[in-house]
């Protein structure tokens, strides 16, 4: 049973914020043997606006470009004066972008070298840290523990979102370096496998086109040449 004083200290009066399931997940997190901290203390939240230069071309990521499994499926490339006004977050390799919008909280992704110095929508929070590697931050924020806390922090009526203050309050376990390194290896392997998969798909598609436009022998020779470049026999 919550008291009126609880609503005053939390500066929230909505019943959703005080659901028992949120308290339960916090209780489990603070039991972590290696300790815990708030996201605001353990990571850097990059929220300074960046003003694109009119005649410079930028890669731009918005919410629609993030798949449910955390992959960045595409981006827009345009001159600064052609970008929407929400294209104001500068992102760099190894940053993690986190949706602040209530209906898209699972839209979280790791920025790879391809999108270094790109821009993303102000609908994202951008985080990085020396305490918790990016891969571990990604996995935790997409986990049930992370998602429930993000959901708890959302407020609003028509379009709910999590404010920076609520975002910074998220409880994160201080995961041991050994486990962080293992997570980093697994996530790195996943991204490499995804890149290879895309390259093989493109080779297959172009091989079919060559077979149609010319002949199957030329297509097979071209495919063999491309596979050799990837060290695949």
Buried (B, 14 or more C-beta within 10 A) or exposed (E): EEEEEEBEEBEBEEEEBBEEEBEEBBEEBEEBEEEBBEBBEBBEBBBEEBEBEEEEEBBBBBBEBBEEEBBBEEBBEBEBEBBEEBBBBBBBBBBBBBBBBBEBBBBBBBBBEEBEEBBBBBBBBBBBBEBBBBBBBBBBBBEEBBBBBBBBBBBEEEEBBBEEEBBBBBBBBBBEEEEBEBBBEEBEEBEEEEEEEEBBEEBEEBBEEBBEEEEEEEBEEBBEEBBEEEEEE
